[in-house]
Amino acid sequence: MTKMRIVLLLLVISLLPLAAGAQQAAADAEGHQWWQHAVFYEIYPRSFADSDNNGIGDLKGITSHMDYLKQLGVDAIWITPCFPSPQVDFGYDVSDYEAIDPMYGTLGDFDKLVADGKKHNIKVILDFVVNHTSDQHKWFIDSKSSKTAEHRDWYIWRDGKGPGQPPNNWLSTFGTPGWTFDAKTNQYYYHYFYPQQAGPQLAQSGSGKGDAGRDAILVQARRGRIPAGCGGHAV
């Protein structure tokens, strides 16, 4: 696990209360919360366990291995994004925060996973992507529809410096241009990762409508519209 992923895992604690109906676990005799001494096991659902032999791992596959995870001494499983996604970046391009990608199963399968985890005293942590959305998310589709769209300012749009010239020389994390031109509105939108991962206005503060985008995701989590019952979220 890279240092960055370790840092992200530690950030899980900041969003634990977001899980619908989550109760703050009582501290132990030394004042520690459960996660301070917990063993976390990260799972990429597509490759962990395939329950129906179609070549793609799924949530039922994870559930079927709960005894194995318990034997390993695992206290919590951290599942990488399993939301609907075009899969440009292994699920980190989320197109719907309120459902499960059909390749992995259903919300019912997720509920069963959480319930079985509780029986084994294993918490379920979901990867929570708020830095950006898929370009197929309804917010971005609306954002690019016009300069006056409701969700326009939920993403970073800028005029180019000239014909065929992006606003500046910012690069994505992959070393490619961080700006992509949209012919319909004649502006560029920024993306720190792939062009299909529009953002990161959702993660910005002090930007007004950008905050609204981020807060909309958090509100969904608090209301349980992001799969209910999980033990927390990793940012």
ROLO-775835 format. One line per field, with one value per residue: y negated, z, x negated of N, C-alpha, C in turn; residue in one letter; residue number from 1. Coordinates in nm, 2 decimals, always signed. Example, Ala and Ser with C-alpha at 12.3 -4.5 7.8 and 13.67 -1.06 7.14 Angstrom:
// residues 2
n.py <- +0.57|+0.22
n.pz <- +0.78|+0.71
n.px <- -1.32|-1.28
ca.py <- +0.45|+0.11
ca.pz <- +0.78|+0.71
ca.px <- -1.23|-1.37
c.py <- +0.33|+0.00
c.pz <- +0.78|+0.79
c.px <- -1.32|-1.29
resn <- A|S
resi <- 1|2
// end
This chain:
// residues 235
n.py <- +0.12|-0.22|-0.53|-0.74|-0.60|-0.50|-0.74|-0.82|-0.61|-0.66|-0.89|-0.80|-0.81|-1.06|-1.07|-0.87|-0.92|-0.97|-0.75|-0.61|-0.62|-0.55|-0.48|-0.63|-0.46|-0.33|-0.43|-0.24|-0.11|-0.26|-0.49|-0.48|-0.48|-0.24|-0.22|-0.29|-0.08|+0.10|+0.36|+0.32|+0.43|+0.39|+0.41|+0.47|+0.50|+0.62|+0.81|+0.97|+1.19|+1.40|+1.47|+1.58|+1.69|+1.54|+1.41|+1.17|+1.02|+0.98|+0.83|+1.04|+1.23|+1.13|+1.14|+1.41|+1.49|+1.41|+1.55|+1.63|+1.38|+1.31|+1.50|+1.42|+1.21|+0.97|+0.65|+0.46|+0.41|+0.24|+0.12|+0.06|-0.18|-0.09|-0.19|-0.28|-0.32|-0.43|-0.30|-0.40|-0.46|-0.24|-0.25|-0.48|-0.69|-0.81|-0.77|-0.77|-0.82|-0.69|-0.42|-0.07|+0.06|+0.25|+0.47|+0.55|+0.62|+0.56|+0.31|+0.46|+0.68|+0.54|+0.47|+0.72|+0.80|+0.61|+0.69|+0.95|+0.89|+0.76|+0.98|+1.11|+0.93|+0.74|+0.44|+0.25|+0.04|-0.22|-0.34|-0.68|-0.90|-1.23|-1.42|-1.45|-1.38|-1.13|-1.21|-1.13|-1.17|-1.30|-1.56|-1.67|-1.64|-1.82|-2.05|-2.10|-2.16|-2.43|-2.77|-2.88|-2.68|-2.50|-2.35|-2.44|-2.59|-2.40|-2.27|-2.33|-2.57|-2.74|-3.01|-2.98|-3.07|-3.15|-3.07|-2.72|-2.71|-2.62|-2.74|-2.77|-2.62|-2.40|-2.06|-1.72|-1.46|-1.26|-1.37|-1.47|-1.72|-1.92|-2.03|-2.02|-2.08|-2.20|-2.20|-2.29|-2.49|-2.64|-2.66|-2.55|-2.27|-2.17|-1.89|-1.68|-1.42|-1.18|-1.30|-1.22|-1.24|-1.47|-1.77|-1.96|-2.09|-2.00|-1.94|-2.17|-2.46|-2.75|-2.83|-2.86|-2.76|-2.53|-2.42|-2.34|-2.13|-1.94|-1.92|-1.82|-1.55|-1.47|-1.50|-1.31|-1.09|-1.11|-1.07|-0.82|-0.76|-0.70|-0.39|-0.24|-0.16|-0.11|-0.11|-0.35|-0.60|-0.62|-0.88
n.pz <- +0.00|-0.09|+0.04|+0.00|-0.01|+0.24|+0.39|+0.30|+0.39|+0.67|+0.67|+0.68|+0.92|+0.94|+0.82|+0.92|+1.08|+0.88|+0.78|+0.74|+1.02|+1.18|+1.48|+1.72|+1.81|+2.13|+2.33|+2.42|+2.72|+2.73|+2.60|+2.33|+2.00|+1.79|+1.54|+1.57|+1.65|+1.46|+1.21|+0.88|+0.56|+0.23|-0.05|-0.39|-0.56|-0.82|-0.87|-0.64|-0.56|-0.74|-0.77|-0.95|-1.16|-1.39|-1.46|-1.34|-1.03|-0.74|-0.52|-0.38|-0.39|-0.21|+0.02|+0.05|+0.14|+0.40|+0.63|+0.59|+0.59|+0.85|+0.98|+0.92|+1.09|+1.04|+1.09|+0.96|+0.63|+0.34|+0.07|-0.26|-0.50|-0.59|-0.71|-0.98|-1.29|-1.58|-1.58|-1.66|-1.50|-1.32|-1.16|-1.02|-1.14|-1.09|-1.17|-1.05|-0.73|-0.58|-0.61|-0.69|-0.90|-1.16|-1.25|-1.02|-0.85|-0.66|-0.46|-0.27|-0.25|-0.14|+0.11|+0.22|+0.24|+0.43|+0.65|+0.69|+0.75|+0.99|+1.15|+1.17|+1.30|+1.14|+1.00|+0.72|+0.49|+0.26|-0.04|-0.11|-0.34|-0.38|-0.51|-0.78|-1.05|-1.28|-1.63|-1.72|-1.52|-1.40|-1.31|-1.43|-1.70|-1.71|-1.64|-1.86|-2.05|-2.09|-2.04|-1.85|-1.70|-1.42|-1.28|-1.36|-1.23|-1.06|-1.15|-1.28|-1.52|-1.78|-2.00|-2.30|-2.37|-2.62|-2.97|-2.97|-2.75|-2.42|-2.10|-1.92|-1.84|-1.68|-1.58|-1.58|-1.33|-1.47|-1.64|-1.88|-2.06|-1.84|-1.91|-2.09|-2.40|-2.46|-2.72|-2.74|-2.55|-2.58|-2.40|-2.17|-1.95|-1.63|-1.52|-1.29|-1.32|-1.55|-1.86|-1.85|-1.59|-1.44|-1.27|-1.02|-0.87|-0.69|-0.46|-0.37|-0.15|-0.04|-0.27|-0.32|-0.52|-0.59|-0.35|-0.29|-0.46|-0.35|-0.09|-0.15|-0.21|+0.04|+0.19|+0.08|+0.17|+0.45|+0.46|+0.39|+0.13|-0.02|-0.02|+0.25|+0.59|+0.60|+0.76|+0.74|+0.54|+0.31|+0.21
n.px <- -0.08|-0.06|-0.21|-0.03|+0.22|+0.23|+0.25|+0.50|+0.66|+0.64|+0.79|+1.04|+1.17|+1.27|+1.51|+1.67|+1.91|+2.09|+2.23|+2.54|+2.74|+2.53|+2.36|+2.16|+1.89|+1.81|+1.54|+1.24|+1.09|+0.86|+0.93|+0.94|+1.08|+1.26|+1.13|+0.87|+0.71|+0.77|+0.76|+0.74|+0.86|+0.81|+1.02|+1.05|+1.33|+1.37|+1.18|+1.16|+1.34|+1.55|+1.88|+2.05|+1.92|+1.86|+1.64|+1.60|+1.54|+1.76|+2.01|+2.14|+1.95|+1.76|+1.90|+1.93|+1.68|+1.65|+1.60|+1.34|+1.21|+1.25|+1.10|+0.85|+0.82|+0.93|+1.07|+1.22|+1.33|+1.23|+1.37|+1.31|+1.43|+1.76|+1.97|+2.20|+2.03|+1.85|+1.61|+1.36|+1.14|+1.11|+1.34|+1.32|+1.43|+1.72|+2.05|+2.30|+2.39|+2.57|+2.63|+2.54|+2.29|+2.41|+2.24|+2.13|+2.34|+2.63|+2.81|+2.94|+2.77|+2.55|+2.66|+2.68|+2.42|+2.32|+2.48|+2.39|+2.13|+2.16|+2.24|+2.00|+1.85|+1.72|+1.66|+1.78|+1.63|+1.66|+1.51|+1.50|+1.55|+1.50|+1.36|+1.41|+1.63|+1.77|+1.77|+2.00|+2.19|+2.50|+2.48|+2.25|+2.32|+2.54|+2.39|+2.23|+2.41|+2.48|+2.37|+2.51|+2.62|+2.76|+2.57|+2.33|+2.12|+2.04|+1.82|+1.49|+1.47|+1.32|+1.22|+1.03|+0.68|+0.66|+0.74|+0.75|+0.59|+0.53|+0.65|+0.42|+0.10|+0.15|+0.12|+0.25|+0.24|+0.12|-0.06|+0.04|+0.23|+0.43|+0.67|+0.97|+1.13|+1.46|+1.67|+1.94|+2.00|+1.78|+1.56|+1.31|+1.28|+1.16|+0.96|+0.81|+0.73|+0.82|+0.97|+1.23|+1.30|+1.43|+1.37|+1.19|+1.40|+1.59|+1.46|+1.36|+1.33|+1.50|+1.61|+1.87|+2.11|+1.97|+1.91|+2.17|+2.20|+2.03|+2.14|+2.39|+2.33|+2.24|+2.47|+2.64|+2.51|+2.55|+2.82|+2.85|+2.86|+2.65|+2.52|+2.67|+2.58|+2.31|+1.99|+1.84|+1.67|+1.40|+1.20
ca.py <- +0.00|-0.34|-0.62|-0.81|-0.52|-0.50|-0.86|-0.82|-0.52|-0.73|-0.99|-0.73|-0.85|-1.19|-1.05|-0.76|-0.95|-0.99|-0.63|-0.62|-0.55|-0.50|-0.51|-0.65|-0.35|-0.37|-0.42|-0.14|-0.15|-0.35|-0.60|-0.46|-0.44|-0.11|-0.22|-0.32|+0.04|+0.20|+0.42|+0.29|+0.51|+0.32|+0.50|+0.43|+0.61|+0.68|+0.92|+1.04|+1.31|+1.41|+1.56|+1.64|+1.74|+1.46|+1.35|+1.04|+1.03|+0.91|+0.82|+1.17|+1.30|+1.08|+1.19|+1.56|+1.50|+1.34|+1.64|+1.62|+1.25|+1.31|+1.59|+1.34|+1.11|+0.84|+0.57|+0.38|+0.42|+0.11|+0.16|-0.05|-0.22|+0.01|-0.26|-0.28|-0.39|-0.39|-0.22|-0.46|-0.46|-0.14|-0.29|-0.61|-0.79|-0.77|-0.83|-0.77|-0.79|-0.63|-0.28|+0.02|+0.09|+0.39|+0.58|+0.60|+0.67|+0.47|+0.26|+0.57|+0.75|+0.47|+0.48|+0.86|+0.79|+0.54|+0.77|+1.06|+0.83|+0.74|+1.11|+1.15|+0.82|+0.68|+0.32|+0.22|-0.10|-0.24|-0.45|-0.79|-0.99|-1.36|-1.52|-1.46|-1.28|-1.09|-1.30|-1.08|-1.20|-1.39|-1.69|-1.72|-1.65|-1.95|-2.15|-2.13|-2.19|-2.57|-2.85|-2.92|-2.56|-2.50|-2.29|-2.49|-2.62|-2.28|-2.23|-2.44|-2.61|-2.87|-3.05|-2.95|-3.19|-3.19|-2.95|-2.60|-2.73|-2.61|-2.86|-2.77|-2.50|-2.29|-1.92|-1.62|-1.38|-1.17|-1.45|-1.52|-1.85|-1.91|-2.10|-1.96|-2.18|-2.16|-2.29|-2.34|-2.62|-2.71|-2.67|-2.43|-2.22|-2.11|-1.76|-1.64|-1.29|-1.16|-1.39|-1.17|-1.26|-1.62|-1.83|-1.91|-2.19|-1.94|-1.93|-2.30|-2.53|-2.89|-2.85|-2.87|-2.65|-2.41|-2.36|-2.28|-2.00|-1.85|-1.90|-1.73|-1.41|-1.44|-1.49|-1.18|-0.99|-1.12|-1.03|-0.68|-0.73|-0.63|-0.26|-0.25|-0.06|-0.09|-0.17|-0.47|-0.62|-0.66|-0.99
ca.pz <- +0.00|-0.09|+0.15|-0.02|+0.02|+0.39|+0.44|+0.26|+0.49|+0.79|+0.66|+0.69|+1.05|+0.93|+0.76|+0.98|+1.12|+0.77|+0.75|+0.79|+1.15|+1.25|+1.62|+1.75|+1.90|+2.26|+2.34|+2.51|+2.85|+2.71|+2.53|+2.18|+1.92|+1.73|+1.42|+1.61|+1.66|+1.37|+1.10|+0.76|+0.45|+0.12|-0.15|-0.52|-0.58|-0.95|-0.87|-0.52|-0.56|-0.84|-0.72|-1.06|-1.27|-1.52|-1.48|-1.27|-0.89|-0.71|-0.37|-0.32|-0.37|-0.09|+0.13|+0.07|+0.20|+0.53|+0.73|+0.56|+0.63|+1.00|+1.02|+0.90|+1.19|+0.98|+1.17|+0.86|+0.49|+0.27|-0.06|-0.36|-0.56|-0.65|-0.77|-1.13|-1.35|-1.71|-1.56|-1.72|-1.39|-1.22|-1.07|-0.95|-1.22|-1.04|-1.25|-0.97|-0.60|-0.50|-0.65|-0.70|-1.04|-1.19|-1.26|-0.88|-0.79|-0.63|-0.32|-0.18|-0.22|-0.05|+0.24|+0.27|+0.27|+0.55|+0.75|+0.72|+0.81|+1.13|+1.22|+1.19|+1.36|+1.04|+0.94|+0.58|+0.46|+0.12|-0.09|-0.13|-0.43|-0.39|-0.58|-0.91|-1.09|-1.42|-1.72|-1.75|-1.41|-1.44|-1.28|-1.54|-1.82|-1.71|-1.64|-2.00|-2.15|-2.12|-1.94|-1.74|-1.64|-1.28|-1.22|-1.43|-1.14|-0.98|-1.21|-1.32|-1.66|-1.81|-2.14|-2.34|-2.39|-2.77|-3.04|-2.95|-2.64|-2.29|-2.01|-1.87|-1.86|-1.58|-1.62|-1.50|-1.26|-1.57|-1.72|-2.00|-2.03|-1.74|-1.96|-2.21|-2.46|-2.49|-2.83|-2.72|-2.47|-2.62|-2.29|-2.12|-1.81|-1.57|-1.46|-1.24|-1.36|-1.69|-1.91|-1.82|-1.45|-1.43|-1.13|-0.89|-0.80|-0.59|-0.34|-0.33|-0.05|-0.06|-0.41|-0.33|-0.59|-0.59|-0.22|-0.30|-0.52|-0.25|+0.02|-0.20|-0.19|+0.19|+0.24|+0.03|+0.26|+0.58|+0.45|+0.36|-0.01|-0.05|+0.04|+0.40|+0.68|+0.60|+0.88|+0.72|+0.41|+0.29|+0.12
ca.px <- +0.00|-0.14|-0.19|+0.09|+0.33|+0.23|+0.31|+0.64|+0.73|+0.65|+0.90|+1.17|+1.23|+1.34|+1.64|+1.74|+2.04|+2.18|+2.30|+2.68|+2.77|+2.41|+2.35|+2.02|+1.84|+1.76|+1.39|+1.20|+1.05|+0.75|+0.98|+0.92|+1.19|+1.23|+1.05|+0.73|+0.63|+0.83|+0.70|+0.82|+0.83|+0.87|+1.07|+1.10|+1.43|+1.37|+1.08|+1.15|+1.41|+1.65|+1.98|+2.14|+1.83|+1.87|+1.51|+1.59|+1.57|+1.88|+2.03|+2.17|+1.82|+1.70|+1.98|+1.90|+1.55|+1.65|+1.54|+1.20|+1.16|+1.25|+0.99|+0.73|+0.81|+0.97|+1.18|+1.29|+1.29|+1.23|+1.41|+1.29|+1.56|+1.85|+2.09|+2.21|+1.92|+1.80|+1.49|+1.24|+1.04|+1.14|+1.45|+1.30|+1.51|+1.85|+2.16|+2.42|+2.35|+2.69|+2.66|+2.43|+2.27|+2.47|+2.14|+2.10|+2.46|+2.74|+2.82|+2.97|+2.64|+2.47|+2.72|+2.65|+2.27|+2.31|+2.54|+2.30|+2.01|+2.19|+2.24|+1.86|+1.79|+1.64|+1.72|+1.76|+1.59|+1.67|+1.43|+1.59|+1.48|+1.57|+1.28|+1.45|+1.73|+1.76|+1.83|+2.14|+2.28|+2.60|+2.44|+2.16|+2.40|+2.61|+2.29|+2.17|+2.52|+2.48|+2.29|+2.60|+2.68|+2.76|+2.45|+2.22|+2.01|+2.00|+1.70|+1.41|+1.47|+1.24|+1.20|+0.89|+0.60|+0.67|+0.79|+0.67|+0.50|+0.60|+0.63|+0.29|+0.02|+0.17|+0.12|+0.31|+0.14|+0.06|-0.15|+0.11|+0.30|+0.53|+0.79|+1.03|+1.22|+1.59|+1.71|+2.07|+2.00|+1.66|+1.48|+1.23|+1.31|+1.04|+0.96|+0.68|+0.71|+0.86|+1.07|+1.36|+1.32|+1.44|+1.35|+1.23|+1.47|+1.67|+1.38|+1.31|+1.40|+1.51|+1.65|+2.02|+2.18|+1.88|+1.94|+2.30|+2.18|+1.97|+2.23|+2.49|+2.29|+2.24|+2.61|+2.68|+2.45|+2.61|+2.96|+2.84|+2.89|+2.53|+2.56|+2.68|+2.53|+2.16|+1.93|+1.78|+1.62|+1.26|+1.20
c.py <- -0.12|-0.43|-0.70|-0.73|-0.51|-0.62|-0.87|-0.73|-0.59|-0.83|-0.93|-0.78|-0.98|-1.18|-0.93|-0.80|-0.97|-0.87|-0.64|-0.55|-0.51|-0.56|-0.53|-0.54|-0.40|-0.35|-0.30|-0.20|-0.26|-0.48|-0.59|-0.42|-0.31|-0.11|-0.25|-0.20|+0.15|+0.24|+0.40|+0.37|+0.44|+0.43|+0.43|+0.54|+0.68|+0.81|+1.00|+1.18|+1.31|+1.51|+1.64|+1.69|+1.67|+1.39|+1.22|+1.06|+0.95|+0.90|+0.95|+1.25|+1.26|+1.14|+1.34|+1.59|+1.44|+1.42|+1.63|+1.49|+1.25|+1.39|+1.51|+1.23|+0.97|+0.78|+0.49|+0.40|+0.29|+0.15|+0.04|-0.07|-0.11|-0.05|-0.25|-0.37|-0.34|-0.31|-0.27|-0.45|-0.37|-0.18|-0.42|-0.73|-0.75|-0.84|-0.83|-0.72|-0.72|-0.49|-0.20|+0.05|+0.24|+0.50|+0.63|+0.65|+0.56|+0.41|+0.37|+0.66|+0.68|+0.48|+0.62|+0.86|+0.72|+0.62|+0.89|+1.01|+0.81|+0.87|+1.15|+1.04|+0.75|+0.56|+0.31|+0.07|-0.11|-0.36|-0.55|-0.90|-1.13|-1.46|-1.55|-1.37|-1.23|-1.20|-1.25|-1.10|-1.30|-1.54|-1.75|-1.73|-1.78|-2.06|-2.19|-2.16|-2.34|-2.65|-2.89|-2.80|-2.57|-2.45|-2.34|-2.52|-2.51|-2.22|-2.35|-2.46|-2.74|-2.89|-3.01|-3.08|-3.24|-3.06|-2.83|-2.61|-2.72|-2.73|-2.88|-2.64|-2.39|-2.16|-1.83|-1.55|-1.29|-1.24|-1.50|-1.65|-1.83|-1.98|-2.03|-2.06|-2.12|-2.26|-2.35|-2.48|-2.70|-2.75|-2.54|-2.39|-2.15|-1.97|-1.72|-1.50|-1.28|-1.27|-1.35|-1.18|-1.41|-1.66|-1.92|-2.01|-2.13|-1.94|-2.06|-2.37|-2.68|-2.92|-2.86|-2.75|-2.52|-2.34|-2.29|-2.14|-1.90|-1.82|-1.81|-1.58|-1.38|-1.42|-1.36|-1.07|-0.99|-1.06|-0.88|-0.65|-0.68|-0.50|-0.26|-0.14|-0.04|-0.16|-0.30|-0.49|-0.66|-0.77|-0.98
c.pz <- +0.00|+0.02|+0.13|+0.02|+0.17|+0.45|+0.41|+0.36|+0.62|+0.79|+0.68|+0.82|+1.04|+0.88|+0.82|+1.03|+1.01|+0.74|+0.82|+0.92|+1.22|+1.39|+1.65|+1.85|+2.03|+2.26|+2.44|+2.64|+2.84|+2.63|+2.38|+2.12|+1.84|+1.62|+1.45|+1.62|+1.56|+1.26|+0.98|+0.64|+0.33|+0.01|-0.28|-0.57|-0.71|-0.95|-0.74|-0.52|-0.65|-0.80|-0.83|-1.18|-1.40|-1.54|-1.41|-1.12|-0.86|-0.56|-0.31|-0.30|-0.25|+0.03|+0.16|+0.13|+0.34|+0.64|+0.71|+0.61|+0.79|+1.05|+1.01|+1.01|+1.15|+1.07|+1.07|+0.72|+0.42|+0.12|-0.16|-0.43|-0.63|-0.70|-0.92|-1.19|-1.49|-1.70|-1.64|-1.63|-1.28|-1.12|-1.00|-1.04|-1.20|-1.12|-1.17|-0.83|-0.52|-0.54|-0.65|-0.85|-1.06|-1.20|-1.12|-0.81|-0.77|-0.49|-0.22|-0.15|-0.13|+0.10|+0.30|+0.31|+0.41|+0.67|+0.79|+0.79|+0.96|+1.21|+1.25|+1.26|+1.27|+0.98|+0.79|+0.55|+0.31|+0.08|-0.14|-0.21|-0.44|-0.46|-0.72|-0.94|-1.23|-1.50|-1.76|-1.63|-1.45|-1.41|-1.39|-1.67|-1.83|-1.71|-1.78|-2.10|-2.18|-2.01|-1.83|-1.67|-1.49|-1.22|-1.29|-1.34|-1.04|-1.03|-1.25|-1.47|-1.68|-1.96|-2.18|-2.36|-2.54|-2.84|-3.02|-2.84|-2.51|-2.20|-1.95|-1.90|-1.76|-1.65|-1.53|-1.43|-1.35|-1.66|-1.86|-1.96|-1.94|-1.79|-2.09|-2.27|-2.49|-2.60|-2.81|-2.66|-2.50|-2.50|-2.25|-1.98|-1.76|-1.51|-1.41|-1.28|-1.51|-1.73|-1.87|-1.67|-1.42|-1.29|-1.14|-0.81|-0.68|-0.46|-0.30|-0.22|-0.09|-0.20|-0.43|-0.39|-0.59|-0.45|-0.22|-0.36|-0.42|-0.14|-0.03|-0.18|-0.04|+0.24|+0.20|+0.13|+0.39|+0.58|+0.42|+0.21|-0.08|+0.03|+0.19|+0.47|+0.69|+0.72|+0.87|+0.57|+0.41|+0.18|+0.03
c.px <- -0.09|-0.12|-0.06|+0.21|+0.34|+0.29|+0.46|+0.72|+0.74|+0.77|+1.04|+1.24|+1.30|+1.48|+1.72|+1.88|+2.14|+2.27|+2.44|+2.70|+2.65|+2.40|+2.20|+1.98|+1.78|+1.61|+1.36|+1.15|+0.94|+0.80|+0.97|+1.05|+1.15|+1.13|+0.90|+0.65|+0.69|+0.74|+0.79|+0.77|+0.89|+0.90|+1.11|+1.20|+1.42|+1.28|+1.08|+1.21|+1.53|+1.76|+2.05|+2.05|+1.84|+1.74|+1.49|+1.63|+1.69|+1.90|+2.07|+2.05|+1.75|+1.77|+1.95|+1.77|+1.54|+1.58|+1.38|+1.14|+1.15|+1.13|+0.86|+0.71|+0.85|+1.08|+1.27|+1.24|+1.32|+1.25|+1.39|+1.42|+1.64|+1.97|+2.09|+2.10|+1.89|+1.67|+1.37|+1.12|+1.08|+1.24|+1.44|+1.36|+1.66|+1.96|+2.29|+2.38|+2.46|+2.72|+2.53|+2.42|+2.33|+2.37|+2.11|+2.22|+2.56|+2.73|+2.85|+2.85|+2.55|+2.53|+2.68|+2.50|+2.26|+2.36|+2.45|+2.17|+2.04|+2.19|+2.09|+1.78|+1.69|+1.71|+1.69|+1.74|+1.60|+1.58|+1.53|+1.52|+1.56|+1.48|+1.33|+1.57|+1.70|+1.82|+1.97|+2.23|+2.37|+2.56|+2.35|+2.24|+2.48|+2.51|+2.25|+2.28|+2.52|+2.40|+2.38|+2.67|+2.67|+2.63|+2.33|+2.10|+1.98|+1.86|+1.62|+1.41|+1.40|+1.23|+1.05|+0.81|+0.61|+0.72|+0.69|+0.58|+0.57|+0.58|+0.49|+0.22|+0.04|+0.18|+0.20|+0.20|+0.07|-0.04|-0.09|+0.18|+0.42|+0.66|+0.84|+1.13|+1.35|+1.65|+1.85|+2.08|+1.87|+1.57|+1.41|+1.28|+1.18|+1.06|+0.82|+0.63|+0.74|+0.96|+1.21|+1.39|+1.32|+1.44|+1.24|+1.31|+1.55|+1.59|+1.33|+1.39|+1.40|+1.56|+1.80|+2.09|+2.10|+1.90|+2.07|+2.29|+2.13|+2.07|+2.35|+2.46|+2.29|+2.38|+2.67|+2.63|+2.52|+2.75|+2.96|+2.87|+2.76|+2.54|+2.55|+2.62|+2.38|+2.10|+1.85|+1.74|+1.47|+1.26|+1.07
resn <- M|T|K|M|R|I|V|L|L|L|L|V|I|S|L|L|P|L|A|A|G|A|Q|Q|A|A|A|D|A|E|G|H|Q|W|W|Q|H|A|V|F|Y|E|I|Y|P|R|S|F|A|D|S|D|N|N|G|I|G|D|L|K|G|I|T|S|H|M|D|Y|L|K|Q|L|G|V|D|A|I|W|I|T|P|C|F|P|S|P|Q|V|D|F|G|Y|D|V|S|D|Y|E|A|I|D|P|M|Y|G|T|L|G|D|F|D|K|L|V|A|D|G|K|K|H|N|I|K|V|I|L|D|F|V|V|N|H|T|S|D|Q|H|K|W|F|I|D|S|K|S|S|K|T|A|E|H|R|D|W|Y|I|W|R|D|G|K|G|P|G|Q|P|P|N|N|W|L|S|T|F|G|T|P|G|W|T|F|D|A|K|T|N|Q|Y|Y|Y|H|Y|F|Y|P|Q|Q|A|G|P|Q|L|A|Q|S|G|S|G|K|G|D|A|G|R|D|A|I|L|V|Q|A|R|R|G|R|I|P|A|G|C|G|G|H|A|V
resi <- 1|2|3|4|5|6|7|8|9|10|11|12|13|14|15|16|17|18|19|20|21|22|23|24|25|26|27|28|29|30|31|32|33|34|35|36|37|38|39|40|41|42|43|44|45|46|47|48|49|50|51|52|53|54|55|56|57|58|59|60|61|62|63|64|65|66|67|68|69|70|71|72|73|74|75|76|77|78|79|80|81|82|83|84|85|86|87|88|89|90|91|92|93|94|95|96|97|98|99|100|101|102|103|104|105|106|107|108|109|110|111|112|113|114|115|116|117|118|119|120|121|122|123|124|125|126|127|128|129|130|131|132|133|134|135|136|137|138|139|140|141|142|143|144|145|146|147|148|149|150|151|152|153|154|155|156|157|158|159|160|161|162|163|164|165|166|167|168|169|170|171|172|173|174|175|176|177|178|179|180|181|182|183|184|185|186|187|188|189|190|191|192|193|194|195|196|197|198|199|200|201|202|203|204|205|206|207|208|209|210|211|212|213|214|215|216|217|218|219|220|221|222|223|224|225|226|227|228|229|230|231|232|233|234|235
// end
